Amino acid sequence: MKTEEFFLKGSEFIELIKLLKAMNICESGGSAKAMVDEELVKVNGEITTVKRLKLKPNDVVEVSNLKIIIKD
């Protein structure tokens, strides 16, 4: 599994579907929502269906063959 980091750059959090778009995993918000609805996304080891889940530093998102670590 490939690991990447996402930096919040002064923001307190990023919503899950926005992260999926920012990391170019999904082309649109609709496809990001569909991935979450289809239970294809894990946050901190647990499948989530919360599209606007607020991701904060040290959260870990797993999708496809990619692990994304949220950093400050």
Summary of the structure (lengths in Angstrom):
residues: 72
radius of gyration: 10.8
end to end distance: 22.5
largest distance: 31.0
contacts: 201
relative contact order: 0.31
helix: 22%
strand: 35%
